[in-house]
Amino acid sequence: MPELPEVEGVVRSLAPAASGRTIQKVTVSETVTASKAAGKEAIVKGHDVDYFAEELKGFTIEAVTRRSKYIYFHLVKNNTCRLLVSHLGMTGAWFVVNTIQDIREQKFRNHIHAIFQLEDGGLLVYSDIRRFGELRLLTCEEDYIPLTLMAPEPFAEDALEFFLTKSVEEKYARKPIKEVIMDGQVISGCGNIYATEALFRVGIHPKRATGRISHARKQQLFREIVAVLDESIQAGGSSISDYRNTNGEAGSMQNRLKMYGKKVCPNCGTATASIQIANRTSTYCKKCQH
C-alpha cells in the first residue's frame, strides 16, 4: 500500500493543483535531516538534504505523472530538466494547501517531512507517518536503474505478452504466482491487495508455482489484474490504512474487495486461510482456489 490505483488517484488530484507552479524554497524535517546525518537513507534518497533543498529552488513543475507505483514530478528551469521521483512507501501522502492547517487530519500534520514553498504562496507538502517513502532527485530515469527495469504499464498493449514471456523464465516459473505478479519487473503496480483479488477471481491458489499454470489461465489472470486495477482507479483506490489523495479524500475500493482481509469466502462461505508469500500475508479460499 499504496498500489497503482492509489498512486494514480494522487497523481490525478496532484497534477492540476501543482503543475505550472514554481518552487521557491524547500524545507526538510529535522527528523529526516538527523537521520541522514546519522548515515540513514530516510525519505530523501541519493543526495544529502542541503543539496536536495538547494537544487530544487527555482524549478517549475511542468507536469506530474505516474509510472507504476511512482510519482514523477517533471521539473524545468532555464531549459534545464530534473525529475523528482516520489514513492509513497506505506503511508506517504501529498497535499497542496495554502497553510499547514489546511491539511485535515492531525496525523498527517504531525509527520510532515518536506515542504515545498511555491512562489505564489502555496505549499506542496509531503507527509509520511512511517517514513518508508522516498524522494529522489534525478536528471532522468536512467540515473536510477530500478526505474528502467519496471515492466510496461499493465494497460499498455505489450503488457500481456511481456507478462507471459517473463512467466516462463526459469527464475519466475518456479516461484509462487502471487510473488510473480507482485514483482514490478513482471507486472507494474500490482501489489498485495489487487494480486489477492485477481487470484480469487480466477480461482488460483496464491502459492501455485507459476510454471504449473496454463497459458490460457495466465491470460485470464492478467485480464483480471487489469480489470481490478481499473475498477479501483474508478473507485478512488483502497483506503485500508492511511491512503489519502491530495484533497485529503479516501477511496472506496475497500468496500468492494472480495478476498483481501476477509474472514469468510463470499462465494462458498468457507473460512478463509492465510499464508506468507514474499513477506506479505496472502488470504485465499481453500475450496475456491487451487
Long-range contacts (C-beta under 8 A, 24 or more apart in sequence): 1-90, 1-191, 1-192, 1-193, 1-238, 1-240, 1-241, 1-243, 2-69, 2-88, 2-92, 2-237, 2-243, 3-69, 3-189, 3-190, 3-191, 3-192, 3-193, 3-194, 3-229, 3-232, 3-237, 3-238, 4-66, 4-68, 4-69, 4-154, 4-188, 4-189, 4-190, 4-191, 4-194, 4-229, 4-233, 5-189, 5-194, 5-229, 5-232, 5-233, 5-235, 5-237, 5-238, 5-251, 5-253, 6-88, 6-232, 6-237, 6-238, 6-243, 6-251, 7-66, 7-68, 7-69, 7-70, 7-71, 7-88, 7-189, 8-66, 8-233, 8-237, 9-233, 9-236, 9-237, 9-245, 9-251, 10-71, 10-88, 10-93, 10-94, 10-245, 10-246, 11-64, 11-65, 11-66, 11-71, 12-245, 13-245, 13-246, 13-247, 13-249, 14-64, 14-71, 14-94, 14-96, 14-245, 14-246, 15-63, 15-64, 15-65, 17-96, 17-246, 18-61, 18-64, 18-73, 18-96, 18-124, 19-61, 19-62, 19-63, 19-64, 20-60, 20-61, 20-62, 21-60, 21-61, 21-118, 21-119, 21-120, 21-122, 21-124, 22-58, 22-59, 22-60, 22-61, 22-118, 22-119, 22-120, 23-56, 23-57, 23-58, 23-59, 23-60, 23-61, 23-75, 23-116, 23-117, 23-118, 23-119, 23-124, 24-57, 24-58, 24-117, 24-118, 24-119, 25-53, 25-57, 25-116, 25-117, 26-52, 26-53, 26-56, 26-57, 26-114, 26-115, 26-116, 26-117, 27-53, 27-114, 27-115, 27-117, 28-52, 28-53, 28-113, 28-114, 29-112, 29-113, 29-114, 31-113, 31-131, 32-113, 32-114, 32-131, 35-131, 41-134, 42-131, 43-113, 43-114, 43-126, 43-128, 43-131, 43-133, 43-134, 43-135, 44-114, 44-134, 44-135, 45-134, 45-135, 45-136, 46-136, 46-137, 46-138, 46-144, 47-137, 52-135, 52-137, 55-82, 55-137, 56-82, 56-84, 56-116, 56-137, 61-124, 67-147, 67-150, 67-153, 67-188, 68-150, 68-151, 68-153, 68-184, 68-188, 68-189, 69-184, 69-188, 69-189, 69-191, 70-147, 81-139, 81-140, 82-137, 82-138, 82-139, 83-137, 83-138, 83-139, 83-140, 83-141, 83-143, 84-135, 84-136, 84-137, 84-138, 85-134, 85-135, 85-136, 85-137, 85-138, 85-144, 85-147, 86-126, 86-133, 86-134, 86-135, 86-136, 87-133, 87-134, 87-136, 88-128, 88-133, 89-128, 89-130, 89-131, 89-132, 89-133, 89-134, 90-129, 90-130, 90-132, 90-133, 90-241, 90-242, 91-128, 91-129, 91-130, 91-132, 91-133, 91-241, 91-242, 92-126, 92-127, 92-128, 92-132, 92-133, 93-126, 93-127, 93-128, 93-242, 93-243, 93-244, 93-246, 94-124, 94-125, 94-126, 94-127, 94-246, 95-123, 95-124, 95-125, 95-127, 95-246, 95-248, 96-122, 96-123, 96-124, 96-125, 96-246, 97-122, 97-123, 97-125, 98-122, 98-123, 99-123, 100-125, 103-127, 103-248, 104-248, 105-244, 105-248, 107-242, 108-242, 108-244, 108-248, 129-242, 149-184, 149-185, 150-184, 150-185, 150-188, 151-184, 151-185, 151-186, 151-187, 151-188, 152-188, 153-188, 153-189, 154-187, 154-188, 154-189, 154-190, 154-222, 154-225, 154-226, 154-229, 155-226, 155-229, 155-230, 159-187, 159-188, 159-222, 159-226, 160-219, 160-222, 160-223, 162-186, 163-187, 163-218, 163-222, 164-215, 164-218, 164-219, 164-222, 167-210, 167-211, 167-213, 167-218, 168-211, 172-210, 173-209, 173-210, 173-211, 174-209, 174-210, 174-211, 175-209, 175-210, 176-206, 176-207, 176-208, 176-209, 176-210, 176-277, 176-278, 177-204, 177-206, 177-207, 177-208, 177-209, 177-210, 177-213, 177-221, 178-206, 178-207, 178-277, 178-278, 178-280, 178-282, 179-277, 179-278, 180-210, 181-221, 181-225, 182-278, 182-280, 187-222, 187-225, 189-229, 190-225, 190-229, 192-260, 192-280, 192-281, 192-282, 193-238, 193-240, 193-257, 193-260, 194-225, 194-228, 194-229, 194-232, 195-225, 196-259, 196-260, 196-282, 196-283, 196-284, 197-224, 197-228, 197-257, 197-258, 197-259, 197-260, 198-224, 198-225, 198-227, 198-228, 199-259, 199-284, 199-289, 200-258, 200-259, 200-284, 200-285, 200-288, 200-289, 201-227, 201-228, 201-258, 203-288, 203-289, 203-290, 204-289, 204-290, 205-284, 205-289, 205-290, 206-275, 206-277, 206-282, 206-284, 206-289, 207-275, 207-277, 207-282, 208-290, 231-256, 259-283, 259-284, 259-285
